[in-house]
Amino acid sequence: MPKIDVKETLNSPVEQVWKLICDLESYPRLMEPVRAVKVLSSNGHQSIVEWEVELKGSILRWTETEDRMPQEYRITYEQLQGDLEMLRGYWLLTPLENGQTEALLQIEFEIGIPMLRDMLNPIAVRALSDNARVMLRSLNVAVAT
């Protein structure tokens, strides 16, 4: 099962970045690959969220549960239903010196087509890594403005 870790250093304090990553419905405006995000329900630190993301010319759709841990600056997510067999991971923010923040986005997935996994997994890893990097770099631009 492939696992991707993408890290970026953002030029803003952790509290500012946290506020932005918790504003899920702003993602389509801030992040090019994200086409739509809709919070279906929210109960304190847990939400059910519907996603639509462009991935190398295709649209990937899923619904996930998200758990926010503000004291740790961490959000875990896991797909409830969607285009992949399995999708889960987390966002983790770490305060750095000089008011910067390290943002880590981890993605673990399973395509669900056993006969094609060996061929499709490397392609999916590159595509998801590229998208995650664009998302994190978009955050850097958004918090700077």
Buried (B, 14 or more C-beta within 10 A) or exposed (E): EBEBEBBBEBBBBBEBBBEBBBEBEBBBEBBEBBBEBEEEEEEEEEBBBBBBBBBEEEEBBBBBBBBBEEEEBBBBBBBBEBBBBEBBBBBBBBBBEEEBBBBBBBBBBBBEEEEEBEEBBEEBBEBBBBBBBBBBBBBBEBBEE
